[in-house]
Amino acid sequence: LITVVFSMLGCFILLSMVAFVLAIPLFGVSVSQLIQFFETGGFQENLELLKYFQSVQSLGMFVLPPFVIAWLYSRNPAGYLKIKVSPALSSYFYVLALIFFSLPFISFLSQLNQDISFPESLEKIENWLMNKEESANELTQKFLSADNWKGLLVNVIMVGVLPAIGEEFIFRGLIQRIFSRWTRNVHLGILITAFFFSAMHIQFYGLIPRFFLGVLFGYFMLWSGSIWLPVFGHFVNNTSAVVYFYFSSKVNFQPERYDSMNLPDSAVFISVVLIVLLSFLLYYSENRLRNS
């Protein structure tokens, strides 16, 4: 676990330094301008530069470290990360359906999370968390803004592809394995990993729905024995948000966050029933594949 943390920090620092140097000729900026951007948060006014550093830092923090760890701890890195294990084709359909049909339940969890109130003694902390959440939402909207298909494709790669691969390889490929062995309980390992996965995003008012998604991705990994099912589920979840935002902005519709809409209780109940049913079908599909 310590090696994982230091690998993440080391790769992050190394690639950030490389990105800093390359940004000078790529974007035609000076060293002093870049330093000013970091100090003042001026990246919000230069989205291309922000996306550039975000992509490189994502590669350094999440995508590269799992391969470093796998190389250090195994003679078969691909096998260590469960890259070569192929899930059943039907499992991808079940994962796709699970992500979409779980949206009403995720919306319910999101509303539940946002309704959490702090005692008066912690009012300052509550206000700070709410301000951080609003700032993060504003930055996300700017970040996801795209005028054409090229911009949409860039956002899909940055928000859909890179986090899906990087975060799943780190959390489900490495950390879930560590905590499952540490606690000698795969279910407890999934829950602990899901908590750290959610907490890593540093957004309190999205903690519960992200925890649920982390649990879902954890069981995708457990049932299939392959890293690709949680990667696919993560990609579908993130990309659906990007595409939703793109098309809603195209028709001049100011959307609610698609994961925090007010839905009737019946929709939430149906969502839970479908989550249970599709999870069973996914488990059965993978179990049959392993025993065939």
C-alpha positions, 0 to 999 in steps of 0.5 A, spaced: 500 500 500 505 504 501 509 502 495 502 504 491 502 511 494 509 513 493 508 510 486 502 515 485 506 521 488 512 519 484 509 518 477 505 525 478 510 529 480 515 526 474 509 527 469 507 534 472 514 536 471 515 534 464 508 537 462 510 544 465 516 544 461 513 542 454 507 547 456 512 553 454 513 551 447 506 548 446 502 553 449 507 559 447 507 561 455 513 563 459 515 560 466 512 566 470 506 565 466 505 558 468 507 559 475 502 565 476 497 560 473 498 555 478 498 560 484 492 564 482 488 558 479 488 562 472 487 555 469 479 557 469 480 562 464 485 558 459 481 551 459 486 548 453 491 549 458 487 546 464 485 540 460 492 539 458 495 539 465 489 535 467 490 529 462 498 529 464 496 529 471 491 523 470 496 519 466 501 520 472 497 519 478 493 513 475 494 510 469 502 509 469 503 507 477 499 500 476 503 498 471 509 500 475 507 496 481 505 490 477 512 490 474 515 490 481 511 485 484 509 480 478 513 477 473 507 477 469 504 484 469 498 483 465 496 477 469 497 481 475 492 487 473 487 482 470 488 485 463 488 478 459 481 475 463 475 476 458 468 477 461 462 474 457 460 478 452 453 479 455 456 481 461 458 488 458 450 489 456 448 487 463 453 493 466 451 498 461 444 496 463 446 497 470 449 503 469 443 506 466 438 503 470 441 505 477 441 512 475 434 513 479 437 510 485 444 514 484 439 520 484 436 518 490 443 517 494 445 524 491 439 528 494 440 524 501 447 526 501 445 533 499 440 533 505 445 532 510 446 538 515 451 539 520 450 541 527 451 549 529 458 548 531 460 545 525 457 551 521 463 553 518 465 547 515 458 546 512 459 552 509 466 551 506 464 544 503 458 547 500 462 553 497 467 548 495 462 544 491 459 550 488 466 552 485 467 544 483 460 544 479 462 551 476 469 549 474 466 542 471 461 546 467 466 550 464 471 544 463 465 540 459 463 546 455 464 544 447 462 547 441 463 541 436 464 534 436 472 535 436 471 538 443 466 533 445 471 527 443 476 531 447 472 531 453 470 524 452 477 522 452 479 526 458 473 525 462 471 518 460 477 514 458 483 516 462 479 516 469 476 509 467 482 506 465 487 509 471 482 509 477 480 502 476 487 500 475 489 503 481 482 502 485 480 495 483 486 492 480 491 494 486 487 497 492 481 492 492 486 486 492 490 489 498 484 490 502 481 484 500 487 480 502 489 485 508 482 483 511 481 476 508 474 478 506 473 480 499 466 484 500 470 488 506 475 489 501 470 492 496 467 496 501 473 499 504 476 501 497 469 504 495 470 509 500 477 511 498 475 511 491 469 516 493 473 520 498 479 521 493 474 526 489 474 530 495 467 532 494 463 531 500 456 532 497 457 526 492 460 522 497 454 517 498 453 516 490 460 515 488 461 510 494 455 506 491 458 506 484 465 504 487 461 498 490 458 496 484 465 497 480 468 492 485 463 487 484 464 487 477 471 486 478 470 480 483 464 477 479 468 477 472 475 476 475 477 482 469 479 489 470 475 490 463 468 490 466 469 496 472 473 500 466 467 499 462 462 501 467 466 507 469 467 509 462 459 509 461 458 512 467 462 518 466 461 519 458 454 519 459 454 525 463 459 528 458 454 527 452 448 529 457 451 535 458 453 537 451 446 535 448 443 539 453 447 545 452 446 545 445 438 546 445 439 551 450 437 547 456 440 549 463 440 542 466 440 539 473 446 534 474 443 528 471 445 524 477 441 529 482 434 530 479 428 529 483 424 523 481 418 519 484 419 514 489 416 509 484 422 510 480 427 509 485 424 502 487 424 500 480 431 502 479 433 498 486 429 492 483 433 492 476 439 493 480 438 487 484 436 483 477 441 485 473 447 484 478 444 477 479 444 476 471 451 479 471 453 474 476 450 468 473 453 470 466 460 470 469 459 464 473 457 460 468 463 462 463 468 460 469 465 453 470 464 452 462 
